[in-house]
Amino acid sequence: MGSYCPGADTHSQEQHSGRPGLTVVIPTYNERNNLRPIVCEILELLPGTHVVVVDDGSPDGTGEVADALAIDTGAVTVLHRTNKTGIGPAYIAGFRSALARETALVAAMDADGSHSARDLLRMITAAESADLVLGSRYVPGGQTYGWPLWRRLLSRSGGRYARVVLGVPVTDLTSGFKVYQREALVRLALDQITSDGYAFQIETTWQMIKQGMNVLEVPIVFRDRIAGKSKLSRMIVIEAAVVVWRLRFRRC
């Protein structure tokens, strides 16, 4: 498992090297082999960052890995949830924990290594001029590696479908790699969000746009997971397809 993060500065939890305070929320389910490398990469590249891991009772021991990271680094908070209720509720729990820390920025990242802390550095810089920075696979400079053709087509077509239905100028509405300004995240009606999976990502971005907040897409390199299994399911895809129409006609 490993007992520490080599090279990580785990002492400062506040603003570091002129950067605004940052809390990163990472939901997990069966990510035992992926969690430590991504958390260590974050702490090495972004000293002073705090990480909130939200584990939905992973049977593979992911929660124990997260607990060990909390002890080793002093920069990790672990939220243990006994039931697997989905990524949407997990993110909401993590966001509430992050907001309680009163850091200036709150990021959302996957636990499978598909999102890079190096891209997160650029997203933080871009957050100086945006309420929400979206890590985009499909703007110029963005790339996706390791997915089969059907998965790339599904992702691209799903994003275009949501964009057309909602009429918004966002290329990658299903992206889960985000950096929120604290004030913008506070304005999200978290209690009213019931979507999960892709639909959760679409709904949170949609809420930002409807409230007139500035959403900026930054190109990222997305790499498919090395270990573990994807959480994508047919029901998640169907939910996203239905939710965009509900959002389209919602009065807000």
C-alpha angles and dihedrals in degrees: 000000000000125000105233147010108259112227096007119135101220099168105079116065095172136071110321132194093350095304120130115251112276134199118189119205116207120180114204140195119166095343098132095136096042106043103074096050094051095045091047091049090053094049093045095051097035109038113195093032120133121215125209113200115196110195121190097210096286109202092208095069099261089137091057091051089052091050090051090051090051090054095042098048108024085216101090131083117195124207111195114203116189097211133051099238099157140267095284097062089040092056092047091053090048093048091053090051091048093049089052088062091058095221117161096238133036120197131195120208139168119250097221099079095254090118119063127217087218089064088046089061091059092044091054090054090050090051088073087080103030141059091217128020114200121202101225129199094189108050117092108291094025119119141183122209132187101019121123117240094259092055093049091049092047092051096046095044092046091053092048091047092053092045093053095044093048096037095224129142095234117120101195107037093158094057115125095193105099144151117204128194105235093238091052093050090050088058093056112104094232093171090060097051112101100158125110137195116005089352092061091056091048094048096050092049091045091053090054093051094046090053090054096250123151114255117191125189118215121189116249137180108239116199124191117245119276098204133030133019131295117254092216113125137172091252092055090054093047092048091053092050091052098040095059090063091049089052092046092060099033115120110231 
